[in-house]
Amino acid sequence: MKHTSIRLSEEHITRIEETGQSPTAIIKKALDAYFNLPDEATDLVRRLITEHVEMYHDMRTPYKHNMSTDIKAILEYISSELEAGRELLLSDIAARFGLSTQAIAKSLSPHGIRTKETKRAGVPGRYFTLDMKDMIAKTLSML
């Protein structure tokens, strides 16, 4: 048997606790149900997954183009906050723009912009720090 680990949302944790069963037992049941779906349901799930991958992960889709547009807005916001002396958490930016932290990090990474794992005012996290102002300004000028 192979070990794997996953991150569960607070909602999933709460719902699992309400069952009185272990997370492992619930996940095993979910996987059993998934793999024992009728063929037509399995085909639907596969089609939905394929559509998701094409829409959100394929560089040729319009979604990526819109993300490029969003990158400029994201960087402008981060830049204005850094200019005001505020260092931002990656999760705060993601929530503000309605994107996942992974999507933002993946989009900024090719530009050499990576958050720093640090602690500010006792709050640990991945921050856009003041020393990034010049790099972000340079990136904005190239967009």
N, C-alpha and C positions, 0 to 999 in steps of 0.2 A: 504494500500500500504506500502510495506517495503522499507526503505531507505538502500542503499548500496553505497559504494564509491570505485572507482578504480583509479589506477594511469595510466595516459595516456602518451605515448611517445611524444616527441616534434613533430614528424611527424604526429601523430594522431591529436594533438592539431591544427597544421597548417591546416591539411586537413579539420577538423571540422569547423575552422574559415572561410575557403574559401566557405563553404556552406551557411554561414549566419544564420545557425540554432544553437540552443543550444546543448551542449554535451548530455544533457538528451534526447532531441528529436532524435538525431542520434542513441544513444545507444538503445532507445526503438525500433526504426525502425530495427536496426540490430538484436535485439532479436526476434522481430516479424518475420523477414525473416528467422532466424535460426529455429524457432519452426514451421514454415510453409513450410519447405523444403519437397520435395517429399520423400517418405519412402526410396528409394534407396540412395538418397543423405544423409539422416539422418544416414543410416546404414554405409555409407562411413565415415562420420564424427566420428561416434562412434568407428569404427574400428581404425581410425587414432589416436584418443585420447587414446584408449586402448593400441595401439602399443607404443605411446609416454610414457605412464605411465610405461609400462613394461620395456622399454629401459632405461629410465632415473630415475625411482624411485624405481624399484624393486631391492633389495639387491642381488639377485641371478644372475643378468644379467652381461655380460662381461663389460658393461659400468662402473659399479661400480668398477670392478677390475682395469680397466684403470684409473679410478679416484684415486684409491689407489696409483697407480704408479705416477700419477700426483701430489698427495699430497706431496710425497717426494721431487719432483722437486720444487714445490711451496714453501715448507718449506726451502729448501736449498737456494732458491733465497731470501726469506724474511730474513733468517739468515745472508746471505752475506750483504744485505742492512743494517740491524741493526748493524752488526759489523763495517760497514763503517760510522755509526752514522746517517743513514737516516731512518726516520720513514715513513712508507708507508700507503697510503689509501687502504682500501679493494677494492675499485673500480679500482684502478690502477693495483692491482694484477689480478683482474678478467679480465681486458682488455688485460693485457700482456699474459695471458694464454688462452684467448678466452673462458672463462667460465662466468657464472653469479655470482654475489656477493653471492646470496643465495646458490649456489652449493658449493662454497668455504667455506662459513660459516658453512654450514651443515656438510661438510666433516671434518672440523677442530674441530668442537664442541666436538665430542666424545673424543678428545685428550686433552680437557680442554683449548684449544686455542680459545679465543674470542677477537675480536677487541674491542677497547675502543672508546666510543663516546667522542671526544675532539676536540680542535681547535689548529691547528699548523699554524703559520705565517698568522693568520687571516682566515684560511680555515677550516671550520668545517667539520667533517666527522668521519668515523669509521677507526681508525688507528691501525696498528701494532706498538706498542711503544717499546722504548729501554728496558724497564723493562721486556719484554717478551723474551729476548735473551736466558736466561737459560732454560726456559720452552720449547722453540722451539728446542734448542740443545738437551735437554733430550728426547723430542719426536722423533727427528731425529735419535738418537742413538738406539731407540727401533724399528724403521721401517726397 
